[in-house]
Amino acid sequence: MHISEGVLSAPVLVTGAVLTATAVGYSLKKMEHKEVPKVAILSSVFFVASLIHVPLGPSSVHLILNGVIGLLLGWVAFPAIFVALALQGVLFQFGGITTLGVNTFNMAFPAIICFYLFNRGVRGENNFIALMMAFVCGFLAVLFSGIMVAAALVFTGEQFIQVAKLVIIAHLPVMILEGVFTAFCIGFLRKVRPEILNV
Amino acid sequence: MKNKPYLILIFTFLIIMMVDISVFAHKVNIFAYVEGGKIYTESYFSDGKKCINSKIEVFDDQGNKLLEGLTDEEGMFSFEVPSEGLIIGDLKLILTASMGHRAEYIIPANELGGCVAGLTQEKSEEPIPTVFPEISSFDLKEIQSLIENTLDEKLKPIMREIKKSQEDRISPTEIIGGIGYIMGIFGMIAYFLSRKK
């Protein structure tokens, strides 16, 4: 999912950077004082999640967790993901500094879409529905990210449908895993720390 | 028993920490070496998977594209060192794998041995007969190619070792350092937010 340096054309990079800067600025303004520790912890979670590889078949996959982060943070998912991606770029050369804007947007925007789509369901009374919603949320967040990566790559001359198919097929196991993990997280939080979800 | 969920959480965390974190698939790597007038490249994702059917482009140091090709099933791609006239300096190989992955590898001009040396060889041919009249330039070339072949053979395992050591590994120090940075950054944000109020 991390797009490397030097792949995208300048207009795509600039668009990504501007969108991300606007969103980060907006959400930092919106961020409440008492939210900061939560954002910091989830940013760390995102940072570490990409480093842990789960062996699966011939290759290995890693979690992205943008679904969970979106559900728990809403708009402030943007600064959380931005900081984590910046550090991954600097420390491990995942993605890169010039592609930071595009990469952040590709992962954080689906998180926010999922927040608006599933916020109600996950925080609702019915436990079973909440878990199902959490699964779909985790699944869709990765799917949307894949589509956005494909869209960003279109401008480099690759065929949209082809790239989208490739990205989505490659991430299908991740989507399922992510869904299960998101459901597990939400289930756990509902039981142990319902106040985080404001249930 | 009130603390049971926390114990489970800590336990899962410990298990996660034990999972091998030395491999990851965010990056592609390309490794290239010159051997007997040919350039061999190997491309692989950082979790060890080979890049199949990925495009490799070769540029000279002026940014002119010399040639391009696709990697095979083993992630390998090889080509003849471009003809002498074209080589001005370092060669840059750019690997473009799917899904926005990209890597570069630079072969310095002096490693392109065969060709560049061949050029200087031809230039210095005049003075040689005066120093060693008994050795013809043909012999010299033969000796050179012999030495090269032997060296290539002997250096193969070393090349493999170098390639292995180039594969990136994430150290736990870096991960913990990264988490530290995140905490620091958000600590600063918290500080500025608290000053505003």
Interface residues (C-beta under 8 A of the other chain):
Chain A: M1 H2 I3 S4 E5 G6 V7 L8 L28 M31 H33 V36 P37 V39 A40 S43 S44 F47 V48 S50 L51 I52 H53 V54 P58 S59 S60 V61 H62 P79 V83 A84 L87 Q88 L91 F92 Q93 F94 G95 V149 A152 L153 V163 L166 V167 A170 F188 K191 V192
Chain B: P5 Y6 L9 I16 V19 D20 I21 V23 F24 A25 H26 K27 V28 F45 D47 K49 T96 S98 M99 G100 H101 R102 A103 E104 D168 I170 E174 I175 G177 G178 I179 Y181 I182 M183 I185 F186 G187 I189 A190 L193 S194 K197
